[in-house]
Amino acid sequence: MESASFCIWGAYGYAKKVICSYLIQILSRALGGKTGRAISGWDIGVTAIHLSSSSSKLFSSLKIPTTLSVIECHRDEVRELPPKAEVIAWSEKTGVEMFRYGDHILGIQGHPEYTKDIMLHLIDRLLQRSFIQESYADILKEKLVKVEPDKEAWKKLCTSFLKGRL
């Protein structure tokens, strides 16, 4: 699947980065973490992620909910974080939905940048390539109509991180 990374140069010559999807697994491994296929299988659609109690304080100035919905499309996951990384959100399916590494890297398993149209296209691609069955694709499309991702909260969270406000 596609991955996204957004960055802004920090005051000390390193880039502040918000890294999404497969890139968090690559980064986690590069920094000493462990990744692999998700034991629970595919996570496709809009998923509710829960901010950890320590991160709730971090994000309290943003006035965002402690549970956020985000579009997901993955079957791999970070299983063990690298040293010095901190889990800041989790979901019922994925133990590491979001992590922070120092004050310059924020990793997000989901896709806050995706729209429902992109997700519908991805479901069709997964079906065409026989990664998922038609009955499952139909269920996913049906569920996608019923719930909205928290786009504005994600925008606020990512922008605040990149601007050094968190």
Secondary structure as UniProt FT lines:
FT   STRAND          4..9
FT   TURN            11..12
FT   STRAND          15..20
FT   HELIX           22..30
FT   TURN            31..32
FT   STRAND          34..37
FT   TURN            39..40
FT   STRAND          43..51
FT   HELIX           53..59
FT   HELIX           60..62
FT   STRAND          67..74
FT   STRAND          76..80
FT   TURN            83..84
FT   STRAND          85..90
FT   STRAND          98..101
FT   TURN            102..104
FT   STRAND          105..108
FT   TURN            112..113
FT   HELIX           116..128
FT   TURN            129..130
FT   HELIX           134..146
FT   HELIX           151..162
FT   TURN            163..164
//
